[in-house]
Amino acid sequence: MSTSPIVEGTGRELLHILQEHPDDRFRLAPLTDPVASPPFHETASAEEWNAAFTSWIESHEPGKPLLSDYAVSREGIYEGVGE
């Protein structure tokens, strides 16, 4: 089984490879995103954080059973460890 070489370059630089192998399959992924926006945590206001957190909370199914006090206790977490 041969391993295909990994080739990096700009679209313009890679275009000739694609044109030379029109029937071959390729997997292309950008190495950088030149128009990426800053991460949410760097730009969000307190109101945006609150809205995002509330949305996240509401995305969980209501009525799911909660863990018991024992399940989240030190004894419950480390039950059977070291035996």
C-alpha positions, 0 to 999 in steps of 0.5 A: 500500500503506497502512501500519497505525499502530502503537498501544501501550497496555495490554491494557485500553486496546487491547481496544476496538480489537480489539473494533471490528475482530473480523475483522482480524488483529493482531500483539501483543507485550508491550513489557515482561515484568512477571514476568521473572526476572533473567538466568541470569548474575546469579543462577547459582551456580558449580555452576549455571554448570558444569552449564549449560556441560557441558550446552551442550558435550554438545549438540554432535554428537560426531565433528565434524571439528576445524579444522586448526592452519592454519585457526585461524592468523593466516595462515589467517584472513587468507589473501587479505586485501589482495591 
